[in-house]
Amino acid sequence: MSTNNPNPLLPLAGKKGLITGVANDKSIAYAVAKAVRALGGEIALTYQNDKTAMYTRPLAESLGARLFEKLDVAQPGSLEGVIEKCGNEFGEIDFAVHSMAFCNGEDLHGRVIDTTEAGFDAAMNISCHSFLRMAKALEPLMAHGGSLITMSYLGAERVVRNYGVMGIIKAALESAVRYMAYDLGPKGIRVFAVSPGPIMTRAASGIANFNQLLEADAAKAPLGHTVTIEEVGALTAFLCTDGSSGMTGQTIYVDAGAHIVA
């Protein structure tokens, strides 16, 4: 795979980063990867297991990913091992996108007070604490600063039916973004949460009555529609550029304005 950048004037020319969470061509992470590549960035992509690799390897090849590595953050050392390989390949890392979440189905649709300790711990570990671990492992590779970006949802701020304990986890994730931004700011490392409106992705398919949620969101959004993965990808790619150098610690909504309407 060629590593030559065809246009050194592109905003991410010479920038290198890690993008996690690509499950198929409907994934937000895939749209982010496409947008990053369009701006000239070099990327490493990850896949969760051999089953998902069948769908994601062709995507990685089509994008010219420099690395395509297995990543299961529930397995000790997996995340750190992937980041070590990124360091060996790239030398330095300029951006990383954390697009991973997990929650048991019964914890999404049931009462939050009925969530088991094991279910809560698994959701928090995979969906939130892995972002902290990612930042810690990447910190030595970001000596000249950069961007760390994770994916959230409005359920972190408001009660969304059938989102259950995941709303609590996303609220913790958004809080983590603020504290990470404070801790890493002196090193020039910026931290963001991107909060898209509802999009029919593989992860969203596990939420009950999701089609109704899509319709309701489109009806109340000031722009009159739901957003696409391409719109989320474009915003996320921007946050990887120097154009966002004066920003950090924010949750940025990409939802056609739906979050401003009660």
C-alpha positions as CSV (number, residue, x, y, z in Angstrom):
1,M,0.0,0.0,0.0
2,S,1.4,3.4,-1.0
3,T,2.1,5.9,1.8
4,N,2.8,8.8,-0.6
5,N,0.4,11.7,-0.2
6,P,-0.8,12.9,-3.6
7,N,-1.6,16.4,-2.4
8,P,0.6,17.9,0.3
9,L,-1.8,20.8,0.6
10,L,-4.6,18.7,2.0
11,P,-5.5,19.5,5.7
12,L,-4.3,16.1,7.0
13,A,-1.3,15.6,4.7
14,G,1.4,14.0,6.7
15,K,-0.9,13.2,9.6
16,K,-1.2,9.7,10.9
17,G,-3.9,8.1,13.1
18,L,-5.8,5.1,14.5
19,I,-9.5,4.6,13.8
20,T,-11.3,1.9,15.7
21,G,-14.8,0.4,15.4
22,V,-15.2,-0.2,11.7
23,A,-17.7,-3.1,11.5
24,N,-19.0,-2.6,7.9
25,D,-19.6,0.1,5.3
26,K,-22.5,1.5,7.3
27,S,-20.3,2.2,10.4
28,I,-19.7,5.7,11.5
29,A,-16.0,4.8,11.9
30,Y,-15.9,3.8,8.2
31,A,-17.3,7.2,7.2
32,V,-14.6,8.8,9.4
33,A,-11.9,6.8,7.8
34,K,-13.1,7.8,4.3
35,A,-13.2,11.5,5.3
36,V,-9.8,11.3,6.9
37,R,-8.3,9.7,3.8
38,A,-10.0,12.3,1.6
39,L,-8.1,15.0,3.6
40,G,-4.8,13.2,3.1
41,G,-4.4,11.4,6.4
42,E,-2.8,8.0,6.8
43,I,-4.7,5.5,8.9
44,A,-4.5,2.3,10.9
45,L,-7.8,0.4,11.2
46,T,-8.9,-2.3,13.6
47,Y,-11.4,-5.2,13.5
48,Q,-13.0,-7.0,16.5
49,N,-12.8,-10.6,15.5
50,D,-12.4,-13.0,12.5
51,K,-16.0,-12.8,11.6
52,T,-16.0,-9.0,11.2
53,A,-12.7,-9.2,9.4
54,M,-14.4,-10.8,6.4
55,Y,-16.4,-7.5,6.0
56,T,-13.8,-5.0,7.1
57,R,-10.6,-6.2,5.4
58,P,-11.8,-5.2,1.9
59,L,-12.7,-1.8,3.4
60,A,-9.3,-1.4,4.9
61,E,-7.7,-2.3,1.6
62,S,-9.9,0.1,-0.4
63,L,-8.9,2.9,1.9
64,G,-5.2,2.0,1.8
65,A,-4.9,1.5,5.5
66,R,-1.3,1.1,6.6
67,L,-2.3,-1.3,9.4
68,F,-5.3,-3.6,9.8
69,E,-5.2,-5.1,13.3
70,K,-7.4,-7.2,15.6
71,L,-8.6,-5.3,18.6
72,D,-10.7,-6.6,21.5
73,V,-10.5,-4.1,24.3
74,A,-11.9,-6.7,26.7
75,Q,-8.8,-8.8,26.2
76,P,-5.8,-7.6,28.4
77,G,-3.0,-6.1,26.4
78,S,-4.9,-6.1,23.1
79,L,-5.3,-2.3,22.9
80,E,-1.8,-1.6,24.1
81,G,-0.4,-4.1,21.6
82,V,-2.2,-2.4,18.7
83,I,-1.0,1.0,19.7
84,E,2.6,-0.4,19.9
85,K,2.3,-1.6,16.3
86,C,1.0,1.9,15.3
87,G,4.1,3.4,16.9
88,N,6.3,1.0,15.0
89,E,4.6,1.8,11.7
90,F,4.1,5.6,12.1
91,G,6.6,6.8,14.6
92,E,4.2,9.4,15.9
93,I,0.4,9.5,16.0
94,D,-1.6,12.7,15.3
95,F,-5.2,11.6,15.9
96,A,-7.2,8.6,17.2
97,V,-10.9,7.8,16.9
98,H,-12.5,5.7,19.6
99,S,-15.8,4.3,18.1
100,M,-16.5,1.4,20.4
101,A,-19.4,0.6,22.7
102,F,-21.0,-2.4,24.3
103,C,-24.0,-3.1,26.5
104,N,-26.1,-6.2,27.2
105,G,-29.5,-6.1,25.5
106,E,-31.4,-6.4,28.8
107,D,-29.5,-3.5,30.2
108,L,-30.5,-1.3,27.2
109,H,-34.2,-2.1,27.5
110,G,-34.6,-2.7,31.2
111,R,-34.7,-0.4,34.2
112,V,-31.2,1.0,35.0
113,I,-31.6,-0.1,38.7
114,D,-31.9,-3.7,37.5
115,T,-28.6,-3.7,35.7
116,T,-26.3,-6.3,37.0
117,E,-22.8,-5.5,38.4
118,A,-21.2,-7.6,35.7
119,G,-23.3,-5.9,33.0
120,F,-22.5,-2.5,34.2
121,D,-18.8,-3.2,34.5
122,A,-18.6,-4.7,31.0
123,A,-20.4,-1.7,29.5
124,M,-18.2,0.8,31.4
125,N,-15.0,-1.0,30.6
126,I,-15.5,-1.4,26.9
127,S,-17.4,1.8,26.2
128,C,-15.7,4.3,28.5
129,H,-12.6,3.1,30.3
130,S,-11.1,1.9,27.0
131,F,-10.9,5.5,25.9
132,L,-8.9,6.4,28.9
133,R,-6.6,3.4,28.2
134,M,-6.3,4.4,24.6
135,A,-5.2,7.9,25.6
136,K,-2.6,6.6,28.1
137,A,-1.1,4.3,25.6
138,L,-1.0,7.0,22.8
139,E,0.3,9.8,25.0
140,P,4.0,8.9,24.3
141,L,3.3,8.8,20.6
142,M,1.7,12.3,20.6
143,A,4.7,14.3,21.6
144,H,3.6,17.2,19.2
145,G,0.0,17.1,20.3
146,G,-3.0,15.9,18.3
147,S,-6.7,14.9,18.7
148,L,-8.5,12.1,20.6
149,I,-12.1,11.7,19.6
150,T,-14.8,9.4,20.9
151,M,-18.5,8.9,20.0
152,S,-21.4,9.7,22.3
153,Y,-25.2,10.2,22.0
154,L,-27.9,12.5,23.4
155,G,-28.8,9.7,25.9
156,A,-25.9,11.0,27.9
157,E,-27.7,14.2,28.6
158,R,-31.4,13.2,28.4
159,V,-33.4,10.1,29.0
160,V,-33.9,8.2,25.7
161,R,-36.3,5.3,25.8
162,N,-34.7,1.9,25.3
163,Y,-31.2,3.3,25.9
164,G,-31.1,2.3,29.5
165,V,-27.7,2.1,31.3
166,M,-25.9,3.1,28.1
167,G,-27.0,6.6,28.8
168,I,-25.2,6.5,32.1
169,I,-22.1,5.1,30.4
170,K,-22.1,7.8,27.8
171,A,-22.5,10.5,30.4
172,A,-19.4,9.1,32.1
173,L,-17.7,9.1,28.7
174,E,-18.5,12.8,28.1
175,S,-17.2,13.6,31.6
176,A,-14.0,11.7,30.9
177,V,-13.5,13.8,27.7
178,R,-13.5,17.0,29.9
179,Y,-11.1,15.6,32.5
180,M,-8.8,14.2,29.8
181,A,-8.8,17.5,28.0
182,Y,-7.7,19.2,31.2
183,D,-5.0,16.6,31.9
184,L,-3.6,16.4,28.3
185,G,-4.0,20.1,27.3
186,P,-0.5,21.1,28.4
187,K,0.8,18.6,25.9
188,G,-1.2,20.0,23.1
189,I,-3.5,16.9,23.0
190,R,-7.1,17.9,22.3
191,V,-10.0,15.6,23.3
192,F,-13.6,15.6,21.9
193,A,-16.8,13.7,22.0
194,V,-18.9,13.7,18.8
195,S,-22.6,13.2,19.5
196,P,-24.4,12.1,16.3
197,G,-28.2,12.0,15.9
198,P,-29.7,8.5,15.5
199,I,-28.3,6.6,12.5
200,M,-29.1,3.1,11.4
201,T,-25.8,1.4,12.2
202,R,-25.1,-2.2,13.3
203,A,-24.9,-1.0,16.9
204,A,-28.2,0.9,16.6
205,S,-30.0,-2.2,15.4
206,G,-29.9,-3.5,19.0
207,I,-32.1,-0.6,20.2
208,A,-35.8,-1.4,20.4
209,N,-38.2,0.7,18.2
210,F,-35.2,2.5,16.6
211,N,-37.2,3.4,13.5
212,Q,-39.6,5.4,15.6
213,L,-36.7,7.2,17.2
214,L,-35.4,8.1,13.7
215,E,-38.8,9.4,12.6
216,A,-39.2,11.5,15.8
217,D,-35.7,12.9,15.5
218,A,-36.3,14.0,11.9
219,A,-39.6,15.6,12.8
220,K,-38.2,17.8,15.5
221,A,-34.8,18.6,14.0
222,P,-34.6,22.2,12.8
223,L,-33.0,21.0,9.6
224,G,-35.9,18.6,9.1
225,H,-33.9,15.4,8.6
226,T,-31.7,12.9,10.4
227,V,-27.9,13.0,9.7
228,T,-25.8,10.6,7.6
229,I,-22.6,8.8,8.5
230,E,-20.9,11.0,5.9
231,E,-21.9,14.2,7.8
232,V,-20.5,12.7,11.1
233,G,-17.4,11.6,9.3
234,A,-16.7,15.0,7.9
235,L,-17.0,16.7,11.3
236,T,-14.8,14.1,12.9
237,A,-12.2,14.4,10.2
238,F,-12.2,18.2,10.8
239,L,-11.5,17.7,14.5
240,C,-8.3,15.8,13.4
241,T,-7.0,18.8,11.5
242,D,-5.2,21.9,12.8
243,G,-8.4,23.8,12.1
244,S,-9.6,22.6,15.5
245,S,-6.4,23.7,17.3
246,G,-8.3,26.1,19.5
247,M,-10.9,23.6,20.7
248,T,-10.9,20.9,23.3
249,G,-13.0,19.2,26.0
250,Q,-16.3,19.6,24.1
251,T,-19.2,17.4,23.1
252,I,-20.1,18.4,19.6
253,Y,-23.5,17.5,18.3
254,V,-24.1,16.4,14.7
255,D,-27.8,15.9,14.7
256,A,-29.4,18.5,12.4
257,G,-30.0,20.5,15.5
258,A,-32.4,18.0,17.2
259,H,-30.7,18.4,20.6
260,I,-31.8,22.0,21.0
261,V,-35.5,21.1,20.7
262,A,-37.3,19.9,23.8
